[in-house]
Amino acid sequence: MRARILAALLLVSPLLAFAQTAGDWYIGKPIKDVTFEGLKHVKETELEGVVEPFIGRLFNDDLFWDLQGRLYALEYFDLIAPSAVPADQAGTAVILKFVVTEKPVISRIEFEGNSGLRKNELLDLVTVKPNDVANSLKLRLDEQAIRDKYLERGYPDVTVRAETRTLSDASLSVAFVIDEGEKLAIDGFVFEGNIAFSERTLRGLLSLKAKSLLEDGAFQDSKLLADRDAIASYYRERGYVDAAVTDVGRETSKDSKGNNLMTLTFKIREGRQYSFGGLSFEGNKIFPVEQLSALVYSKPGQTLNAKKLEADFQRVADLYYENGYIFNTINRKESRNEDSLSIAYVISIVERGRAHIENIIIRGNVKTKESVILREIPLETGDIFSKAKVLDGLRNLYNLQYFSAVTPETPQGSADNLMDLVFNVEEQPTADIQFGITFSGLSTPGAFPISGLIKWNDRNFLGNGNTFGVELNAAPDTQKLVFQFNERWLLGLPLSGGFDLTMGHTSLKAAQDVAGPIFNGDEDEAFPDPYSSYEEYYDAGKTIPDAYLMAYDQWTVSLGFSSGYRFPTPLGTFGVGGGVRTGFVRNSYDDRLYRPFDPTLREGNNEWLLSNSVWGSASLDQRDIYYDPSKGYYLSQRASWVGVLPWEKERYIRTDTKGEFYFTLFNLPLSDVFSLKTVFGAHTGVSMIHSQFNGDPVIESSNMLAIDGMFVARGWYSLRSDLGLAMWESWAELRTPLAPGVLALDWFLDAAAVKETPEALFTSLTMSDFYYSMGAGLRFTIPQFPFRFSLVKRFTMDESGIQWMPGSIWRDSADSNSGLDFVLSFAISTY
């Protein structure tokens, strides 16, 4: 490194000498740009994170050495030759130009000494790839990744060393030299000194497993340490506060095939079992003893539970932290009574003044403006520190989906009662271009549900925290183009505002009424073709054969404006919103061939008709993360008034009431990077369409409520033509992340019912009105790829019991009701 810096000094000295004779023209000038020459394999995008923080800053020697040092620290370059170029003729700004010589590139990656892991497995572990510039830091990380994988497979003595070798073409070959050592498999476990708890109980606590038909028995030191702690914790949570695993014996042997086996012997010192003798406080003046004692859930005389007692201590500490007393000293002293085998505790508190926030510092943001981050943190300079508000800020920042990691720090400030609040963020991409398929979920029978999708969207447009996007959906019967923009904070307040311009075309189908008798379509017992009576139409489930459906086209152009305000409450984030949409709708069909059964569709054929609507909503959100929650609830109410003017084609009111609840059933750490976790989620929603004044709602059939089989009652595609003015839909799910943040396995039960009117939903709803489905599937939790792939079994229920429906795949010819349905749908988040 000294040689590199010396070389840089020699190269830059003529520039500095010239600059000095020219009056140091670049000193104090803003840096307009930083450019590079000589890049061959290193991409400029890989350097943006280093150079962008320097753009716009005033040039000085310290800043220059800082920038150049960071470039060398990347380990991409053998040599960097800097120069300064005027940005304009007047020299009002400076462009820093770096001519670089890249390190040799890697042309080949090899593995030597590996037999326990295949080459393809090892290639998946390493980050270095052919044509990468050699980087010693990456090689060290790859060594560790290979070592960790071997440890997982039961090679405790493995060593890994990366060697670089220069080839004839000046490129490098990287060889990972592996000494695997002996593979060890666990043959069994022995426990010594345990009296209170059986071997079977203690064996169930272990993450290490003995070799069996389903387990490879791989030995890992890291798991052994965790298992020692697990055994000690189990004892301490049951009154044995002095319990410890004093040693673990390891006895090795070989089986008949020559495989290395190990028997682990856990040597346990149980100690005596104690009860809780009570807890008192000293030194507290800010909060009375009664308030502190109310936070202690352990009761005198109970078996002492170290974990529960630790939670009691933490609640006392948190009371001080929540009120800004973070500099207090809180200690606990124990007093043992060996006669009664009880332990009493005294919490000694040294109270100090409240901590005020001197500075809020953001680190690691490159694209995102600091103001965008600060507005999500419910604290300001000068505020009293609050742990709860810091956690709220963390949740807000993660919900933005701008950052892959957010880490807070609380270093001491410039005085005793001052502190800095630091948020370290790691940005992730927020702009994406999507090419793929999407699913419309239309309630129109015969509609093609799959559309081609082209979408560009940036959730953090220009780093200002706004959303801007363009979306094109195209299918044989549906095309839609949308331009949208949304500002999350208007006037510096948590007041959102946005607009969208939407243009679309849809080929639809509708019921006809050509054969007699002829109805207007709004009579109580009107029926379409081909039925001869309302009873026949009702008995057929109000479904219409495809041969009797007419085709028509619908064209729409609309402009929507929306706004909302959100603010925190003790029960969660309360939000109110509203918007207005104005546009034109044109339905087109050949009236010489068709007569729609729906009178609203007959009105204004082949004419552009005005369509206006206004809506309002209120919600209460207490979920931890809205796009993949683990706990909390969400409640919402929305009402839309469609048809603002009396002469508009459609005139009705739609209401949507929803509720969701999430709870983590268990979260079991299986390794340092993965936990087996399952979340229970439940949802219910009621949608109703009402008349605006007297009479019935005036609404096209395409806007009525229906079970679509994708989002509601998964698998029931056949019910898309069963239309109504009221719908109740619910689901319950068990969600298990397989790859956290990417993929989850879901088990679900859906139920939905549609009724002719809102009144019927409350007066004549029966079990036989519901359509059920249950199954399992994979759900992608990536916001940019929100798809579900599910296998579904459909059924209904009546007085005689469960009626199973046939499926399209894995159907048994001997059982007409066998088989499952494959369902593709969106994993839509409610927010």
N, C-alpha and C positions, 0 to 999 in steps of 0.2 A: 504493500500500500504506500509506503514511503517513496518507493521508486515511481509509482504512478503520480503521486502528488508533485514530486520533483519535476517529472516530465511535464505535468500540467503547468507548473510554475514557469518552466522554460518557454513553453508555448505561449503562455499568456503574457509574459514579461514584455515582449515587443509591443503588444497591444496596450499594456499599462503605460509603458514609456511614451508611446505615441499619444495616448490619452492625456498624459500629464503635460506634454508639450502643447496639446490642443486645448488645454484648460480643463481637463477632466470633464469633457462635455456630457458623458453619460451618468456621472454621479448625480443622484437626486432625481433622475428622469424616470418616469413611469415605464415599466416593462410592458410593451404592447404585445409581444409574442415571443415564443421560444421555439426555434426550429432545429431540425436535425438533418444532417447529411451522412450517408454511409450506412443507413439502416438496410439490412438485407433480410434478416429473419425475425428481428424484433419489430413488432408492430407499434406504430405511434400511439395506438389506443392503450398499450401497456405502459406508456410513459405519461399519459394524461394525468393520472392521479398524483404524480410527483410534480409536474410543472404547473398545473392549473392554479394551485394556491399562490404562485408567484406572479401570475399575470395581474397587472394593474398596480403592483407594489413598486415603491420607489427604489431604484438601484443603489446599492452600497456594497462595500467589500464583504461585510459579514453575510449579507443575503446571498451574494454570489457563491461564496465558499459553502454555504449551507445547501444551495441547490446542487452544486457540483458533487458535494459529498453524498447527497441522496442518490444521485445518478450512479455513482460508483458503487453505492451500497446495494444496488439492484443486482450487481455481479453479471451484467449483460455485456460490459465493455472492457476491453484491455486498455484502451486509450481514449481520452476525450479532449479534443482541442477546441477551446472556446474562442469566440470573437464577439465584438459588439458592433451592430450596424444601425445607423440612424433609421428611424421608422419613416421619416419624411425629410425633405430638403432642409427644413429649419432645425432638425434635430430635436424636436419637442418630446420625442419618446425614443426608446431603444428596443431593438430586437436582438435577443441573445441567440447566437448561432453556434451549434455544437457539431463539429465534425468528429464522428465516432468510428472506432475500429472495434467491431464486435468480437467477442470471444468465439472460439471454434464451436461449430454446431455438432450436435450428436447425430451420427448417421446409423448407429447400430446399438441395440440394447440386448445384453446377454445375461444369462443366469448360470452360475456354476455351483455345483454341489447340491442342487435341489433334487430331492427324490420324494419328499413328503408332500410337496405342492407342485402342481403342474405349471408349466411356463405361462399358459394363458391366465391362470389364477394370479400369478405374480405380476403379469403385465397390467392387469386390472387394478393392482394396488398402487403402482408407481405413477407419479405425476409427470416425470420427464418422458418426452416422446421424441421420436426421430424428427430431425430438423429444428429441435429446440436448441437455444443457446445454452451451453453448459453452465450450470449454476450449482455451486457447492451447497447452498442452503437447501435447495430442492432435493439434492442427493442425500443429505443428512435426514431430511424428513422421510424420504422413500426408504432409507435403511430402517428407520424406526417403524414404518408401516409394515414392512416385510417381517421385522422382528415380532411385532405385535400379533400378526396373523399366525406365525409359528407358535407363539405362546398360547394362542387360542386352541391350536391343534394338539397341544400337549408336548411341546419341545422346550422345556424350561432352560436348557443350556445353549440355545441357539445364538450364534453370532453372525452378523451381516456386515460386510464391508464393500463399499462402492469404489471401484477403480476405474480411472479414465486412461485410455490408451490412444495415442495418436496414430492415425492410419496414414497410408501413403498419399491420400488426397488432402491431408491436413485436417480432416474431420476427426471426430472423436468416437471411439467405441466405449460405451459404459458397460462394465461387467460388475454385477452384484455377486460377490463371492460369499457363499453361504456355508457355514459349518453347522449342520442341523443338530448335532449331538444326538443323544438317545431320546427316543420318544417314550413318554411315560403315560400309562393309563392307570387309573385308580381301580384297585381290586376290591377295596372295602374300607369301612370306617370302624374304629374302636374308640370307646369313650371310657375314661378312667376317672374316678372320683365323683361321679354323678350319683346322687342318692335321691334328690327331690324329683328329678325328671328322667324318664326312660330314654334308652338309646333311640327308640323309634321316634320319640318326640324331637330329640336333638338332631337326629339325622334329617328330619323334615325341614329344619332351618337352613340347611346347607345349600349353597348354589353349586358347589362341586357335586358331581354325580358319579357313582361307581359304574364301571363298564357293564353294559347289558345289551340286549337286543336293540333297544331304542337309543341308547346313549353310548358315545364313544369313550367316555371316562377320561377325557383330556384333563391333565393337571395344569393349573395356573396359579402362580404365587399370588397374583392380585386377588383372585377369588378366595384363596386360603386366608388372606388377611381379613377380607370381608366376612368370611365365615366365622373366624375367631371373634370378631366384634359382634356378629349376630347372636352367637351363643351367650356371650357376656351380657348383651342387652336383654336377651330373653330372661335371664336370671334377675337382672336388676329391675326389670319391670314387674317382678313378682316378689320383691322384698329382699332379695339377696344382693345388697348394695356393694358388697366386697367381692362378688364373684368375678372370676377371671379364668381365662384359658392360659395356664402358665407355660405350656409348651405343646408342640405338636410333633410327635415322633413319626419318622418316615422309614418304613421298612420295605426294601425292594426285593423283588424276586422275578423269576421268569416262568412263563407258562410252557406248555408242551410244544408250542410253536416257536419258542424263543423270544416272544414279546416281553417287554419290560413292564412289570406291574408294581404298584406301590400301595401299601396299606398305611393309612393315616390314623394315628392314635392321638386323640384330643385329651390332654391332661387338664382336668378341671378342679379348681379350688372354689367350692360353693360358698363357704362362710356361713354366717347365721342369717336367719330371716327376721327382718325388722318390720315394725309397723310405724305409721306416721304419728309423731307425737305433737304435731301442731307447728304453727309458724307465727312469728311476731316480727315487728318492725321497729327500727330505731333510726333517728336522724331525719325522719320525714316531717316536713313542715308545710310543704305546698299542698299535699293531698293528705286528708285525714286517714287514720288507721282503718276506719270503717270502709272507706272507698277502696283502699288497697286490699283489705281482707276479702272483699266481695269478688276479687279477681282470682282468689285461690280456691280451686275446685276440690282439692284433696281434703279429706275429712280426717280428724284425729281418730285413731283406732283402726283405720283401714290399713291393709297391707301396703307398705310403701312401694309406690310405682315411680321409678326414677324418671321415666319418660313423661308421665303426667305431671310430676313435680317440676320438671324443667319447663314444661308449658306454663305452669303457674308463675314461675319466675319470669318467663318471657312476657307474660301479660302485664306484670307489674312494670317491667322495664319499658314495654311499649307504651304504657300510659304516659310515662315521662317523655318518651321520644315523640309521641304524637303531638305533644304540647310544646315541643321545641327544646326540651331539657336533655340534649344529647351529650353534654359534657359531664353529666353526673357520674359519680362512681357508685356502683351498686354491687355489693358483695354479699355472700351468704355464708353464715357460720353454722356448723352443726353441733348439736349436743346430744351425745348418746347416753341412754340409760340401759346398761347391760342387764339390770335386774328385770326390767319390763320388756326388754328387747324393742325399744322404741327410739326414734331419732326425731328430735325437735330442731327447728331451724330459726335463725334470726337473720333477717335481711337488713343489712346495714347500708344506709343511704347517705352519701355526701352530696347535698344539693348545691348546684351552681346555677348561674343565670341562664336564661334561655339563649339558644343559639340563633342568631340572625344570619341570613344569607347575604354574604358580602358580594359575591359574584356568581352568576350562572354561566358556566363555560361549556361550549359545545366543541367537541373534537371529532375529527374523522369525516366531516361532511365536505364533499367536493362539489356535487351538483346542487344539493338542497341548500337553499339560503337559510342562514341562521335564524332569521325571523320566523320562518315556517316551522322550525323545530321549537323555538321558544314559546310560540303561541299554544302549543299542545301541552305545555308544562304548566300546571295550575299554581305556580309559584313565581314570585318576582324578587328582584334584588331588594333587600330590606325586610322581606317577610320572615316570620318565625318558621324555622324548619318543621316540616311535617312528613313523617314517614308515609302516611296514607296518601298524601298528595304526590309524593315521589312515585309511589306505585301506580297512582292514577296516570301520571305522566308517562310512565313506562308502557302502560296499556295503550294509551293514546298513540304513542309513537309506533308501537308494533302494529296497531290497527291501520295505520297509514299504508303499510306494506311497502315503505320506502327502504327499510333497513333489515338486514339479516341478523343483526345483533345490536343491542343497546345495553350498555353497562354504566351504572351510576357510581360515582365516587364522592366522598365527603371529606376532603382535606381541611386542615385547620386554616383559618383565615389570618388576617394580619393582627388580630387582637384576640383576647381570651374568649370572648363571646361571639366571635365571627367565624364563619365557615364559608368555603366555596362549595358549590354544587356543580359537579362535572358530569356531563353525559358523553360517554364515548360511543360513537355510532359507526357501524359498518354499512355502507350503502349497498343496495342491490339494484339490478336493472328495474326501471319502472316503465320504460317504453317497450312495446312489443308489437310485432307484426304476426298476425295469425292467419294461417291458411288451413282450412280443414272443413269439417262438416258441423252442422248444428241441427237442432231438432225443434220444430215449430210447436208441437203439441196442440195443433189446431183442433177445434171441436167439430170441424166440418168433415162429414164422411167422404171418403175417397181422396182426401187431400194428401199430397205427397209430403211426408213429415220430415224428410231429410233435405237440407239446403247446403249448397256450397258457401263457404264463409271466407271473406277477405276482410281483415280488420286491423287497423292501426290505432293504437291507443297509448297515451302517455298519462299515467296517474299523477305525475309530478312534472307537468309541462314547464320547461325552462327553469326548473328548480323552484317555482313559486307555489307549489302545492296545489295547483289546479289540474283538472282533468280535461283533456282535449282528445277527441277521437273521431275517426271516420270508419263506418262499417257498411259493408255490402254483403247482403245475403241473396243468393240466387238458387232457385230450384225450378223444375219444369212448370210449377203452378204458382210460385211465390217469388217475388223480387222486392228487395227493400234497400234503400240507401239512406243512411242516417249520418248527419253531422251533429256533434254534441260538444258542449263546453260547460264546465261546472267550476265555480269558485267556492271553496269551502269556507273561507272567511271574508265576509264583506265588511268594509269600514272597520277592520280590526276586531270584529266581534265574531263569535261562533255562529254566524248567520250565513248559510249557504245560498247560492243563487246560480242559476244556470239556464241554458236554453238548448233546444235541439230542433233541427229541421229534418223532417222525415218525409220521404217520398216512397210510395209503394204500389205494387200491383199484385193482386191475388186472383187466381182462378178458383171459383167456389162452386158448390153444388147446393141445391135447395129443393124442397118438396114442391110438387105441382098440384094444381087443382084444375084439370082440364075436363075429365069425365064427370058426368053428373053424379050426385048433386053438386052444384056450384056454390061455394061459400065465399063470404067476404074474407074469412080467415080468422076473425076475432070473436066468433061465436063460442059459447062455452063448450059445446060438443062437436065442433067442426072437425073434419078429418080429411086428409089429403088422399090423392090417388096412391095405390090402387084399391083402397079399402072401401067397403060398402057400408060400414057403420062405425061409430065411435068405439063401440065395445070391441070390435075386431081390431081396430087401431091400437087400443089400450092393451089388449091381450098380447099383441105382438111387441110389447115393450116400446111402442112408439118409434120403432125402427122402420125404415123405408128401404125397399130393395133398390139397388143401384140403378136398375133399368128404368125406374120411375123418377129419378132425380134429374133436374135440369141444370145445365151449366150456365154460369154467368161470370163476368169479370168485375172486379172492384178496384178502382183507382183512388188513391188517397194522397193528399198533400197537406201537411200540417206543420205548424210552428208552436212549440211549447215553451213556456217559461215557468220556472219553479223556484221556490225559496224555502228555507227552513231555519229554525233556531234551536239550539240544544244547550242545555245547562245541567250541571251535576246536581244531584239530590242525594240524600242518605239512602234512597231506595234504588238508585241507578241514574243513568243519564236520561233526562226527560227531553224529548224533542217534539216540536210542532212544525208543521210544514203546510205548504199549499202551492197551488199552481193554476195556470190557465192554459188551455190549448185551443187554438183556432185553426180551421182548415176547411178543405173541401173534399167531398166524397162523390164519386161517380160510379153507379152501378150500371152495367151494360149487358143486355141480352136481347135476343131477337123475339120481340113480342108477337110476331106472326106465328112463331112455333111454340112458345112457352107462355104459360100463365102461372106465376108463382103462387103458392099457397099462402105465403106471408104477405099481408097487405102492405106492410112497410116497404118491402122489396119492390112491390109493383109501383109504388109512388115515385115519380121522378126518374123513370128509366131513361138512361142515356143523357142525363143532365148532371151538371156539376152543382151539388147542393151544399149549402153552408153547414158546417158541423163545429159547434163550440162546446167546451166543457170546462168546468172549474172543479177543483178538488181540494180537500183539506185532510190532514192526518195528525195524529198524536201517538207518541210511542214512549215506552219506558224500557230501557235496555240496561241489564246488569250482567251481561255475558262478559267473560274475560277476553275472548277474541271472537269477533262476530263471524269470521269466515270459517272457523273450525273450533267452536267453543268446547270447553271442558266442564264448565260450570256456569250457573247463572240462569237468568230468564229473560224473555223478551215479550212484551205486550204491545199490541198496536191496534189502532182503529182508524179506518180511512173511509171517507165518504166522497162520492163523485156525483156532480150534477151535470148530466149530459143533455144538451139542448137548452141553451140559455135563452134563446129567443123563441117566441111561441110558434113561429112558422117553420122552425127547423124540422127535419125529417124524423129524427129520433129524439124522444123526450122521456127521460127516466132518471131515477136516482139509484146508484149502486153503493152498497156498504160492504166493507170487508173487515171482519174482526178476527184477530189472530192471537195466539198465545203459544209460547215455546218454553221448555224447561230442560236444563242439562245438569247432569250430576255425574261425577267420576266415581264409578263403583270400586275400582281398585287401580293401583299404579305400583307395579312390582318391578324394581330395578333388577335386570338380568345381567347387565354389564355396565361399563362406564359410559357407554353411548346409547344404550337401548333399554327401555322399560316396557314391560307388558302392561298395557293400560286399556281399560274399557270404560267408555262413557255411555250413560243412558240418556237418550233424548226423547222428548215427547212433544207433539205439535197438534193443535186443533185449530180449525178455522171455519167460520161461517160467512158465506157471501150471500147477499140478497139484493134483488132488484125490485124497486118500489116505483109507484106512480108519483109524478111530481105534484099533482093536485088530485082532483077526482078522476075516476075512471081507471083504465088499465095502463101499464107502461107501454110506450110506443117504442119498440126496439126491434131491430133486425135479428133474424135467427142466428146469424154469425156472431152476434155479441151476447147471446144468452149463455147461461151457465151449463156446463157439461163435464162429465168425467172423461178426461182425455187419454188416460192410460199411461201417461209419461210422468206427469207431475202430480196427478191426483189418481189414486188407486192404480198403482203401477201394473201394467199388463192388460187392463180393460180397454183396449182400443175400440172394441165393438160398440162402446156406449157413447161414442162421440155425437151420434145423432139423437140421443135421448136428452132433449133440451128442457130446461126449466128456469124458474126465477129464484130458486133458493137452493143452496148446496151446503152440506156439512161434510168436511173432510178432516181426517185425522191420521196420524202415524205415530208409531213408537219404534225406536231404533236402538240397537247396541252397536257402538262404533269402536273398533279396535285399530289404532294406527299400526300399519305394517312398516312403513317408512315415514316417520313423523314429518309433517309438512308436505308430503308428496302423495302417499297412497294409504288408504284405510280399507278394512274389511267391515262391511255393515250387514247386520241382520235386521230385518224390518217386518212390521205388520201394518198394513194400510187398511183404511175403511172409509167409504164415501157414499153419500146418498144425495140424490137430486129430487126436488119436489116442484110441482107446478107453480106454487105460490109461496111467499114467506109464511102466510098463515098456515098452510098445510104442513110446513116444517115443524110447527109447534103443536098442531092438533091431530094430525093423522100419520105421523112418522112411526113406522114399525120396523122390527128387525129385518123383515124381508125386503125393505127398501135399500138396505146397505149392500154394497159390493166390496168384498174383501180380497186382499192379496197378501201373501207372505213370501219371504225368500231371503236371499243373501246376494251380495255383489261387491264389486270393487268400486271405490269412490276416490277420484283424484281430488286432493285438497289444494292443488296449485291453482291460484286465482285465474291464471291464464289458460288453464285446461280443466274446466269444471265439469267433467263428465262422470257418469255412473254406468257401469255395466252389470246388469243384475239378472239372476235367474228367479223366476216368479211362479208361484202356484196360486191360482185364482179359486175363489169359492164364494158361495152365498150361504145364508142361514135362514131357516124358517122353522115352523113348529115341529117339523119332522127331524130336524137336525142339520148337519152340514152337508151341502151339495157341492161336490168337487167339480171343477170345470176342466175339460180336456186342454192339454197344452200342445204346442206345435213341435216340440223336440222331445226326444227320449220317451216317445209314446209307445205303450205296449198295446199291440193289436187285440190282446185278450181282455184289456180293460179300457173301455171307452172313455173313462174319466181320468186316465193317467196322462203323464207328460207335463212339461214345464214350458214357460214362455221366456224368451230372451228379450230384455228391455234395455234400450239405450235412452238415457235422459241426461238433463243437466243437474248438477249439484248446486242449486241456487241458494245463496245465503240471504237471509232476511235482514234487511237493514234499511 
